[in-house]
Amino acid sequence: MTNAVIDARITPEGRLDVLSQLEVKKLLDSSQGGLFNIFRNCSLAVLNCGSQLDDGKALLEKYKSFDIHVIQQERGIKLEVIGAPNSAFVDDKMIKGISEHLFAVLRDIIYVSDEIYDNPKFNLDDSDDITSAVFHILRNANILKPMTDPKLVVCWGGHSIQREEYEYTKQVGYEMGLRGLNICTGCGPGAMKGPMKGATIGHAKQRIRDGHYIGISEPGIIAAESPNPIVNDLVIMPDIEKRLEAFVRTGHAIVVFPGGAGTAEEILYLLGILLHPDNKDMPFPLILTGPASSADYFEEINQFIADTLGAEAQKRYRIIVGDPVAVAREIKDGLEQVRHFRREHSDAYYYNWLLKIEHEFQKPFAPTHANMHNLELHKNQESHLLAANLRRAFSGIVAGNVKDDGIRAIEEHGLFELRGEPAIMNAMDTLLASFVARQRMKLPGKAYMPCYRIIK
């Protein structure tokens, strides 16, 4: 059976009206490889919204004939898509939210190429410059909202979750929406979609018509986590590290739902930052939550953190099971502490400049076999640096599970090998085995083929 596809031309609506001839040339010149391929692949991922596919390599192979062109006209630009998934259309007309996301992809890829990577003002080997680059990308995407109180809650969690867990994410989102809170997620399905869906109902009941639903993605993961159309502000960061920094700089609190390796990566990233001595007194509400049926999951996560980062890390979060109202109230109270702290220290509400993020958390990690093999997974280092290395290990597993480059690397060179201090490797093996057993590594019904081997 052939894949149902549609050809179409679309016009932007106030997102991006004009491009220079040089920008169009860079995008359309396939001989330049990188920029053209990033634009094409991210566009296909956006158009694949709603698909039950979490494999970047499989998506690209499924729609080999897909193509996209920028057309310059007297009145501005249009995008021409060829062989696009028909799920992006209703009665042969592209869904408005998906159309907006396409132009967001175009905007961010052009901006990052011209104003970040090709700009001598940014030294991306310097920690402060990386933080500034993240700020500029978010500002250009109109993500940052001055003159508003802290009310943006980042929600993390897996794309492969059980139905009961998904319904719970909607309930939590609903309770936060009733309290006027906005939602930011990784923009994909599962625990990234549920809180937004719930919040839209809460906002509607409170007659909040300017609800903010932010989706933050990056080229490597977007094919496996196609943005859901509820997102009304999509931004594509250059890599996973800048994506994670964008979450914690813009968000005022974080709620973590059940997930797999990607969710573990996010938890370790934030805990590593909060464990830095400079962030010791900074309020940053962090709640791990799910339905009663997920209690074992959070016990396993909590035990893994105890076995690796210790009791100090456990103090930075609270686990609430089966109580969406308590989650929303706890977050609301925590946001008041954030507002007070930011006012006392003259820090912006819309971007957390004071949060100390070391270069180890910002430096892009390439999950090659050699880099995965050489990770320093031992306790003979400061706990926040161990968290940085553990984060890299889980990031590599995510790449091997769902990212096009990672999947191809596993096919060519075999499994990633992870080795380190026995106690840490045992804890990691136990946690990953539970993810596999509970089908948290792939969408339900799909067999999971491991991309890693734990060397004890």
Secondary structure, 3 states (H helix, E strand, C coil): CCCCEEEEEECCCCCCCCCCHHHHHHHHCHHHCHHHHHHHHHHHHHHCCCCCCCCHHHHHHHCCCCEEEEEEECCEEEEEEEEEEHHHEECCEECHHHHHHHHHHHHHHHHHHHHHHCCCCCCCCCHHHHHHHHHHHHHHCCCCCCCCCCCEEEEECCCCCCHHHHHHHHHHHHHHHHCCCEEEECCCCHHHCHHHHHHHHHHHHCCCCCCCEEEEECCCCCCCCCCCCCCCEEEECCCHHHHHHHHHHHCCEEEECCCCHHHHHHHHHHHHHHCCHHHCCCCCCEEEEECHHHHHHHHHHHHHHHHHCCHHHHCCCEEEECCHHHHHHHHHHHHHHHHHHHHHCCCCCCCCCCCCCCHHHHCCCCCCHHHHHCCCCCCCCCHHHHHHHHHHHHHHHHHHHHCHHHHHHHHHHCCEEEECCHHHHHHHHHHHHHHHHCCCCCCCCCCCCCCEEEEC
